Amino acid sequence: MADYIPAPDADFHAWQLNFVSYANANLGALGLVAGDLTPITTAQSTWGIAYPAHVSAQQNAQGATQTKKDARSAYVAALRPLVKRLQASAAVDAAERANLGITVPDTEPTPTGPPTTAPLGKIDCGQRLLHTVHFMDETTPTSKSKPAGGRSS
C-alpha cells in the first residue's frame, strides 16, 4: 500500500500546505477542534523554516560546486602547457619529474609476461554478409575491456 504522504520534499511541502489549510478551514466538518491542530501547526512552523533553508543550502552548494569545477578546469588548462614544456625540456631529469609528480618516461620498457588466462572469441553474425569477431578474457567474459597486456592490432 502506497503512503499518502509524498516522499519528495517539494511534493510533501505542497501536500502539507494543502492538508493544514483544509483542516483549519473545515475543523467542525472533520470533527476536530483548534487544539487538535496545535502540534501540527507547531511542526509546520519548524518545517516552514527548515525546508527553505535546506533548498537554499542545496542551491548554494550546487553553485559552489560549479564554481569549483570551473576553477579547476581553468587551473588544469594553465598547468598542462607548463608540464608539456617541462616534459620536452632536456634540463629536467627523471628525478625532477618525479619530484614534480609528473610522468617519468620509462627509458627501459618493462616487458609484459605471457598472459595468465586464455582469450575467448565470439562471432557475431547478426547482419547479412558481416561477421564481427569479439575477444574477451576468460575470467571476465561479460567485460569489453582487454586483459592485462592485451592490445589491438
C-alpha positions in Angstrom: 0.0 0.0 0.0 1.4 3.4 -1.0 1.9 6.0 1.6 -0.4 9.0 1.3 2.5 11.3 2.3 4.6 12.1 -0.7 8.3 11.2 -0.4 9.9 14.0 -2.4 10.3 17.1 -0.2 8.8 19.5 -2.8 5.7 17.3 -3.1 5.5 16.9 0.7 5.7 20.6 1.1 2.8 21.2 -1.3 0.8 18.4 0.3 1.3 19.6 3.9 0.3 23.2 3.0 -3.0 21.9 1.5 -3.6 19.5 4.4 -3.2 22.1 7.1 -5.1 24.7 5.2 -8.1 22.4 4.5 -8.1 21.0 8.1 -8.1 24.5 9.6 -10.9 25.6 7.2 -13.1 22.6 8.0 -12.5 21.8 11.7 -16.1 21.2 12.5 -16.9 19.1 9.5 -13.8 16.9 10.3 -14.8 16.6 14.0 -11.8 18.5 15.1 -11.2 21.4 17.5 -8.4 24.0 17.1 -6.3 22.3 19.8 -6.2 19.1 17.7 -4.1 21.0 15.1 -1.8 22.8 17.6 1.0 20.1 17.4 0.6 20.1 13.6 0.9 23.8 13.2 3.9 23.9 15.5 5.6 21.2 13.5 4.6 23.0 10.3 6.3 26.2 11.6 9.5 24.3 12.1 9.3 22.7 8.7 8.5 26.1 7.2 11.9 27.3 8.3 13.9 24.2 7.8 12.7 23.3 4.2 13.5 26.7 2.6 16.8 26.8 4.4 17.6 23.3 3.0 16.6 24.3 -0.5 18.8 27.5 -0.3 21.8 25.5 1.0 21.4 23.0 -1.8 21.4 25.8 -4.4 24.4 27.4 -2.8 26.2 24.0 -2.7 25.4 23.4 -6.4 26.7 26.9 -7.2 29.8 26.4 -5.2 30.4 23.0 -6.9 30.1 24.6 -10.3 32.4 27.4 -9.3 35.0 24.8 -8.1 34.7 22.8 -11.3 35.2 25.9 -13.4 38.2 27.0 -11.3 39.8 23.5 -11.6 39.2 23.4 -15.3 40.9 26.8 -15.7 43.8 25.7 -13.4 44.4 22.4 -15.2 44.3 24.3 -18.6 47.0 26.6 -17.2 49.1 23.7 -15.8 49.1 21.5 -18.9 51.2 23.8 -21.2 53.8 24.2 -18.5 54.0 20.5 -17.8 54.3 19.9 -21.6 57.2 22.3 -21.7 58.9 20.7 -18.8 58.4 17.2 -20.3 60.1 18.4 -23.5 63.0 20.1 -21.7 66.3 18.4 -21.6 67.1 20.4 -18.5 64.5 18.4 -16.5 65.7 15.0 -15.5 63.7 12.0 -14.2 64.3 12.8 -10.5 62.9 16.3 -11.0 59.9 14.9 -12.9 59.3 12.5 -10.1 59.5 15.3 -7.5 57.1 17.4 -9.6 54.7 14.4 -9.7 54.5 14.3 -13.5 55.1 11.4 -15.8 58.6 10.0 -15.8 59.2 8.3 -19.1 60.2 4.7 -18.9 63.6 4.6 -20.6 63.8 0.8 -20.3 60.3 -0.5 -21.0 59.3 -3.4 -18.8 58.3 -6.4 -20.8 54.9 -7.9 -20.1 54.9 -11.6 -19.3 52.8 -14.2 -21.0 49.1 -14.0 -20.3 47.9 -16.0 -17.3 44.4 -16.5 -18.9 43.2 -17.5 -22.3 41.3 -15.3 -24.7 37.8 -16.2 -25.7 36.3 -15.4 -29.1 32.7 -14.8 -30.1 31.5 -14.3 -33.6 28.5 -12.0 -34.2 26.6 -12.9 -37.4 23.8 -10.5 -36.8 24.0 -8.9 -40.2 24.0 -10.5 -43.6 27.5 -10.9 -45.1 29.1 -9.4 -41.9 30.9 -11.3 -39.3 32.2 -9.4 -36.3 34.7 -11.1 -34.0 34.7 -10.1 -30.4 37.5 -11.1 -28.0 37.3 -11.2 -24.2 39.2 -12.6 -21.3 38.1 -16.0 -19.9 37.9 -14.7 -16.3 35.7 -11.7 -17.3 33.6 -12.8 -20.3 31.0 -10.0 -19.8 33.6 -7.2 -19.8 34.5 -5.4 -23.0 38.0 -4.5 -21.7 41.1 -6.2 -22.8 43.0 -8.4 -20.3 46.3 -7.0 -18.9 48.9 -7.0 -21.6 46.3 -7.3 -24.3 46.5 -5.0 -27.3 44.6 -4.1 -30.5 46.1 -4.6 -33.9 
